[in-house]
Amino acid sequence: MKKGVFRGFLVALLMGLFLSSSVHAAQFRMLSAWAPNYVFNVGVLTSFEKNLAELSGGKMRFNVLGPDVVPTFEQLQPVQAGIFDMAYTYSAYHSGTTPIAIGMDATTADPVKRREAGLFDFVDKEYNKIGIKLVSFPPLTPYHFVTRNALNGRQPSLQGMKLRSIPSLQSLILNLGGSPVTMAGGEIYTSLQRGVIDGAPWTQVGVKDFKLNEVANYMVRPEFGYVSTMILMNLRKYNSLTPEQRAWIDEAGRKTELDSLAFFQELIAEEVAELKSMGMKITEMHPNDAAMVEKYWNDGLWEMAKASTGAAGKKFHELALETGMTK
């Protein structure tokens, strides 16, 4: 048999085997904004994979590819285009395309109430307009500031301090008197070490992973806000599935929200205790700032959510207010 004919036969055989196996099992390609061993992946995708496998009887699985394949801030478009089936990401990472979901972090971090109040469905419908299906919106962890030095007790609490910032945190830092310095997360350690910045807002889970306790001596209280991540899916891909398959994905997303919240609540208590044992201390905001920090956070997020979404952002905010899900 000639080589060309043999190769053609082999390719056809392999394709036939793949297609026959795909009838029995669906394998999705998922992008993640974080490295495989990062705690967000561990706490969310591990749960989603388990739930999806159990609900589907092993008929639905996914392979995860990280930011080494597609950079973190560029992952929405390949899912919109159908190059990848799914993405695990954070709303602020694609705020240039749609900032609407940023408002969810300004709502009560209760996944059941978010769905009952219609907030999940509202965001889902907005993402449908750009070819994306919202599968899950798991709340993970509050923020807190870590600083090189203790706060001085005056108001505003961060007066004269340079703080690492991203767009969703800028308004809060300014309201607390600080100077926001935009930089990537990977630059925080050396910037604290060299005194380029005086502190950084960071999730309560992850300080130890990034070893920020080596260059920051204090954890600021109170904590504030709540970071929620997102599992998204190409809408055409989702609609191409059978009703049963879609039900498996929907229920896996719902269960993952509850599993992840419980996972991270336990992890937060463990990590804060460990950071204290490693020498980090608590420093407090001025009481007036402490009373307002949650509103500063919420206001900044709602401003972003409404900035370029017009009527949709306003309606989302009104829905959250009407249902008592935001301050």
N, C-alpha and C positions, 0 to 999 in steps of 0.2 A: 504493500500500500504506500502511495506517495506521502511524503511528509506533510504537504499542505492539506491533503485529504484527511490524513489521520488527525491533524490538529483541529480541523473543522469538526470531525466526528467527536473528538474529545470535548471541545467547547460545547457542542450540542448536548452531549451526554451530561456534562456538569450542570448546564442550564436546566435540563430536564429534571435532574435530581433536586436542584434548588427549588424549582417551581413546585415539584410534588411535595417537598417537605414544607413549603410555605403555606400549603393548603391546611396543614395541621398545626402550624405554629407561626405566629407573627413576631418578627424581630425588628424592633425600632432602633433607629440611630438617634441618640440623644447627645446634645451639647451641654456641657456644664461650665458655668462661669468660674468654677473653682477647681483646684488640683484634686486628684482622686482621694487623697488622704485628709483633705481639709474637713473640719468638723461639720460644716454645713452639708457636705455630701454624705458623710457618715450618718448624720441625724435625720436626713430627709430621704435621700435616694435609696438607702438601704431599706428603709421602711416601705417606700413606694414599690420597690422591686419585690419585696416579700408579699405585700398586699396584692399586687397585680398577679403574681404567680399563683397565689392561693385562690383568688377569685376566678381565675381563668383555667385552673387545673393545669398550670404550666404551659398553656397555649400562647401566652403573651409575655414577651420579655424585651429587654432593651440593652444595647451596648452604649456605654458612656464614653464620650470623647471630650477632652478638656480644652482649656485655653491655649494649650500648645498647638492645637489643630486650628481653632478659630479664636482670635483674641476676645477677651471677655466683653468688651464694649461693641463688638461687631457680630454678635451671635443671633440677633433677632432676624436680620435680613435673610440668612440662609434657611431659616425655618419658614419664613414667609414664602420663600421661593420653592420650598419643598426639597431642597438639597439635603436637609436633615429633617427628621420627623418631629423631634421634640427638643426642648431646651429647658434647663434648670437654671434660673437666673434671678436677678433682682431688678425691680422696676426702674430704679434710678439709672441703671446701666443702659437703658434704651429710652431715656426721657426725651431725647431729641426726636424720636419717632412718635412716641405718645407718652406724655407724663401723667395720664389719668390715674394709673394704678398707684402712683406715689401717695395719693390721698388715703389709701387703705392703711398705711402706717400711722395715720392720724386718727385711727378708730380703735375701739376697744379690742384687745388682742384675744378675742374669743371666736374661734372658727365657726362654732355652731350659731352664735348670734349674728355673725357677719352674713351667714347664708340666710338665716331666718329674716333678717332685716332687708334682704334684697341687694346687699352690697356686692356679694360675689357675682350674682347674675348681671348687675349693672356693668361691672368691669368686663365680664365675659362678652357681653353684647358690644361693648366698645372695641374690644380686641378682635371680635369677629369681623368688624369693618376693615381691618387690615390683614385679614386672612389667617387669624390666630384663634385657637380655642384655648380658653383657660381651664386647666385640669385641676390644679390645686394651688392654694394660697396659704401655706403653712406659716403661722407666726412662730418666731424662734426665740428672740432674746431682746431685752432692753439695751439701750446704750448707757454708757457712763463715760466721764472724762477721766483720763489718766494724766497726771502732771508730774513734772520734775520736783516741784516744791509745793508746800502746803499753801492753800488760799489764805489771804490776809484778813478775812472776815469783813471786808468792806463791800459796799455795793457801788457799781455792779461787780459781781463776783470774779469775773475774768478780766477786769480792767488792766490794761498794760501787757496782757499775755498774747503771744502768738500761738494759734491753735491750728493744727492740720484740719483741712476742711474739704468737703465735697459739696456740690450744689444743694443737696437736701439738708445740709447742716449749717449753711452759711448764715441764714436769718437768725437761727438760735444763737450762734456764737456772737453775732453783732448785738443782739438784744442783751446778752450777758456782759457786754463791754469788751469782748476779745477781738483780736484781729485775725480773720480767717486767712490761711495760707493753703492754697490748693496744691495737693500733691498726691501721688499714688500711694497706696497702702504699703508697698514695699520700701518706700523711702522714709517711713516714720521712724524706724529704729535709729538709723544713722543721724537723722535730723534732731531727734531728742538727745542723742549721745553728744552731738556737737553743739547743742544749744541753739540750733537754727529755729526750733520751735520750743515752746514751753510745755506743751501738752497736746493731747489728741483725744477726740471722741472715738470710742471703740465699743464694739458689742461686749457685753459682760462675759460672753464665751469667746475665747480666741486671744486674749491678752497673753496667756501663757504660751500658746502655739507660736506667736510672733515674738516671744521673749521680750515684750515691752516692759515687763517687770524689772528687767536688768537696767533700763535707762529711765524709768519713771518710778517714783517712790510713793505716789499717792493715788488713791481712787476717790473721785469726787462723788459726794452724795448731795441730793438724791439722784438716782438714775432717772432716765426719761425715755419716752417713746417705746417703740417696739418694732424691730426689723422683721418683715415678712418677706419670704422668698416666693418664687412662682415656678410652677411646672406648666409649660406651654406646649401646644401641639399645632402642627400645621392643620388648618381647618379643613382643607380638601382631603387630607389623609384621614382625619377623624370622621368626616362625613362618608368616606368610602367604606368604613367598617360596618359590620352588621349591627343591628340594635343591641344584641347581646354583648358584642365586643365593646361597644361604646359604654354600655352599662358597667362592664368590668372596669374600664378606665375611670369613669366617673366615681365609682364607689371606692376604688383604690386611692383616688385623689382626696376624697372626703376622709377616709380612714387615716391617711398619712398626715393630714392636718392635726388630728387629735394625737396621734402617736408622737409626732415631732414636738408638739407643745409639751407633752409630758417628759419626753427625753431631755429637752433643753432646760426645763425647770429644774430637774434633778442635777443636770450638769452645771448650771449656774451656781447653785449652792455649793457644790463640790469645788468649783474653780475659785470662787471668791474666798472660801476658807483656805484653800491651798496658797493663794496669793498672799493672804495675811501671814500664813506660816512662813512664807519666803521673804517676809519683811515689808511688804506694802502696807501702808496705813490709810485710814479714812480721813478725808478732809471735807468740811461742809461748806456749801454755798451760803451766802447771806440769806436769812429767813425769807426776805421779800422775793429774792430770786428763786428760792426753793419752791415757793408757793406758785410761781409763774412759769417755771421751766417747761412744764407739760404744755401749757398754752403757747409758749414761744415756739416749741417744736411743732405743734399742730398747725399754727398759723402759717409757718414757713412752708410746710408741706402742702397745705391747701392752696397757698399762693402759687406754688409750682404746678399743682394739678390743674389749676384754672387758667394758667398763663397763656397757653396756646391751644386749649381745647374748647374755648368758647362756652356755649350753652351746656355742653356735656359736663364740664368740670363744675359749673355752678349747680347743676342738677344733682350731681354726685354729692357735693357738699351739703346741699339742702336735705337730701335723703339721710345722710349720716346724722345731721342735726335733728331731723324729725323723729328718727328712731332712737335717739339718745346714745348714739354710738361714737360721738365725738364731743369735745369741749369747745 
